[in-house]
Amino acid sequence: MDRILINGGNPLTGTVRINGAKNSALKLMAAALLTDEPLTLTNMPDLADTRFMAHLLAHLGVAVTRKNGTQMTLHAKKLAEPFAPYDLVRKMRATFNVLGPLLARHGTARVSLPGGCAIGARPVDLHLKALEAMGAQIDLVEGYAVALAPTGLHGAHISFPFVSVGATEHAMLAAVLAQGETVLDNAAREPEIADLANCLNAMGTQIEGAGSASISIKGVGSLGGTEHRVMPDRIEAGTYALAVAATGGNVLIENCDPAHLGALWDRMRAIGVTTEPQGVDSVRIIQNGDRCSAADLETQAYPGFPTDLQAQFMAVMCRANGASIIRETIFENRFMHAPELSRLGADITVHGREAVVRGVPELHGAPVMATDLRASVSLVIAGLAAQGQTEVNRIYHLDRGFEGLERKLGALGANIKRVSEAG
Ligand code: EPZ
């Protein structure tokens, strides 16, 4: 099993280029199931999660080809049996989003339930209710969602009781081939939703309002192929910005969309870090002082502060000047990084969904264990800011969502390397 070794204390300087967004790419890949023509995605990240999704799609009969590292063509000319087995679904929740497209195209599907996850229970009840409102009959049998829509899906008015990114995307992916119009109220407004809508519109459907709380989708009889550029990964961009906040330095983050990160820039100002957007696709982060100020944080659905950057922000607060209260409102168990950060000398107390971080002048390197994707990268950030050597174990979590992390950080001046068990 690989580990990452970091000798902390170096400021980060230079330029880093952001990849396409993992969480958008995964749903765009599922959209390939909706057409018998090829869907080509450019600016595709190459991650364990996208490879896993490609594996599932191949099992479902999709021909998947990669070109030049960042281009992927998915061609679902003819689907195989619409069956997504447990082994190809359990590792990653986004795989469950194949249910709607399979049902819309095939009229029947059997997809394993994604199961629990370290950051919370994460049920799929809203996904299932949305599909049922469109006419699907769904039974849960031995861990599988067994779905039937013998006469096809129909448009529906769906009002979500709370915001869910996955359920909004799943409903969109099914509604595009449903008969009539579907309206989604209290829909998620994350930029990934608009990215999916843009791709589906280019494939021939008519979606309006994506990016707002009310989305209307006019279903069509069939969809065609297209070429679509995956939006930049706002969480990867935000992670590098927070790494600079932790270590000090001056970094230009390229190929991102600074407009997607308004809530982060607000918190960066609050802790005394300079952020300067450069044109529409770059932002410069400058942190001259030794320690950031402390500021409180609450995660919220977009356009609020993303839960996927909460752990990284906490890592910065560990060395801040003062105390910070961090409140996680999206997932019920997303503070698993707190005890690991404490191993580096951080002073953190967790009470339910709230953590109090009292900044300390110095962190000290130690062996730590990655628990989930964003928690892992928070340990890397803390290690970069700590004195001495930090060893991050179980880094397969990192490979799910950060392409070339140690290469990119190394190019910015970090002393970081990956070592395999052999040495
Ligand atoms: C997406 O997860 C992202 N994953 C997550 O990123 C991200 O943290 C999350 O959105 C919030 O922004 C992908 O896009 C692949 P939700 P998703 O449905 O869609 C509850 C990462 O690190 N809920 O918006 O699963 C749920 O348990 C990952 O990249 C239900 O109760 O999130 C959670 O508490 C982690 N029933 C809340 O809603 C449902 O049917 C919001 O979840 C669906 C969700």
Boltz pocket constraint, residues with backbone or C-beta under 6 A from the ligand:
constraints:
  - pocket:
      binder: B
      contacts: [[A, 23], [A, 24], [A, 26], [A, 93], [A, 94], [A, 120], [A, 121], [A, 122], [A, 123], [A, 124], [A, 125], [A, 126], [A, 127], [A, 128], [A, 163], [A, 164], [A, 165], [A, 166], [A, 167], [A, 307], [A, 308], [A, 330], [A, 331], [A, 332], [A, 373], [A, 374], [A, 401]]
      max_distance: 6.0
